[in-house]
Amino acid sequence: MAAPVLLLVFICSANFVSEVSSDGPVTLDCPSASAGVYGRDVRIRCAVTPGSGVHVFRAEWKRVRPGALVSAVSVFGAAGGSGPRFRSGWDRSSMEVWLQVQSVRLADEGHYTCLVVTDRGSAVRGTSLKVTARYSEPTVWSIPARNIEDNMEVTMFCRALGGFPRGTVHWFDQYGTNWTRSTRTDAWIREDGRFDLTSEFDVWRVSSISPGYSCRVIGWDGRGQGEAEINLAFRDPEKRVQRWSNNSIAAVIVVAGSLATGLLLLPLLQRRRPRQEVCMEGQDNENREEGPEKEEEKTC
Ligand SMILES: *[C@@H]1O[C@H](CO)[C@@H](O)[C@H](O)[C@H]1NC(C)=O
């Protein structure tokens, strides 16, 4: 009878010993910083160690603001928390406690602490959240926008919206020459802290041989976030000749023709004046109204 009892005692104490031996103070391992992207969800994860056999009762996530009251943003396992955008939980399989921030804003950036309460004691650890925002695809345009001629001065603009932190814009011509030093980029800060970038590139004498330019938006990390190309809209030289030969000659004929007709009809018009009195505005330009220019007649 003594043997089984002894064995039982041994098993119990072995169990107890093994529990105690792995039962160092529970600790939390958090990343020093987690990266969130504006508008997306982000999950900050902290590992509970030692991993196996620990039961987490509670995980309390707080926001730490210098000079402000520390407030709980989310509490797992108890009531509390500041808003529906913050959720927290405990992942048993990976032994991680987490804080999820839905649709991250720049204002969420900062320091957080996590306090875990387990069946083997509690631990607290700080971590931070960094938020970046991607710029919109850039748009590029020129002033003047059309009918550009050789040796004209043209200003090009490139705009990218809603990024963070402040980025920059680089300019290249169609041969890949870097013109950034000759350009200027301004940033406007939105209410939510994001930046809108507008870059200006003034070319003193453009050439129809090299009408292609591009602007590249560079994010905070020095990497490109988007690119836009523009082909300056030069006036087509053939069209210019045609316009002269067709439109201008036609215009001259029309003007000369209406003048001649007007002069010829002048005596007639003066006799018909009483019938036209309904048309108040037309009285001053009666001569032209009776001419062949149809547009003038519509004002009556
Ligand atoms: C273009 O010039 C800018 C300003 O000098 C520089 O910061 C950038 O690295 C250059 N880009 C390339 C691709 O050479």
The ligand as a Tripos MOL2 file, in Angstrom:
@<TRIPOS>MOLECULE
LIG
   14    14     1     0     0
SMALL
NO_CHARGES

@<TRIPOS>ATOM
      1 C1         17.0380   63.4450  -58.1790 C.3       1 LIG1
      2 O1         17.4930   64.6270  -57.5460 O.3       1 LIG1
      3 C2         17.0950   64.7470  -56.1890 C.3       1 LIG1
      4 C3         17.5120   66.1120  -55.7000 C.3       1 LIG1
      5 O2         18.8310   66.3920  -55.9910 O.3       1 LIG1
      6 C4         17.6870   63.6060  -55.3790 C.3       1 LIG1
      7 O3         17.3090   63.7100  -54.0240 O.3       1 LIG1
      8 C5         17.2110   62.2880  -55.9550 C.3       1 LIG1
      9 O4         17.8050   61.2190  -55.2830 O.3       1 LIG1
     10 C6         17.5190   62.1970  -57.4540 C.3       1 LIG1
     11 N1         16.8510   61.0000  -57.9700 N.am      1 LIG1
     12 C7         17.4450   60.1640  -58.8020 C.2       1 LIG1
     13 C8         16.6570   58.9710  -59.2130 C.3       1 LIG1
     14 O5         18.5690   60.3460  -59.2170 O.2       1 LIG1
@<TRIPOS>BOND
     1     1     2 1
     2     1    10 1
     3     2     3 1
     4     3     4 1
     5     3     6 1
     6     4     5 1
     7     6     7 1
     8     6     8 1
     9     8     9 1
    10     8    10 1
    11    10    11 1
    12    11    12 1
    13    12    13 1
    14    12    14 2
@<TRIPOS>SUBSTRUCTURE
     1 LIG1         1 GROUP 0 **** ****
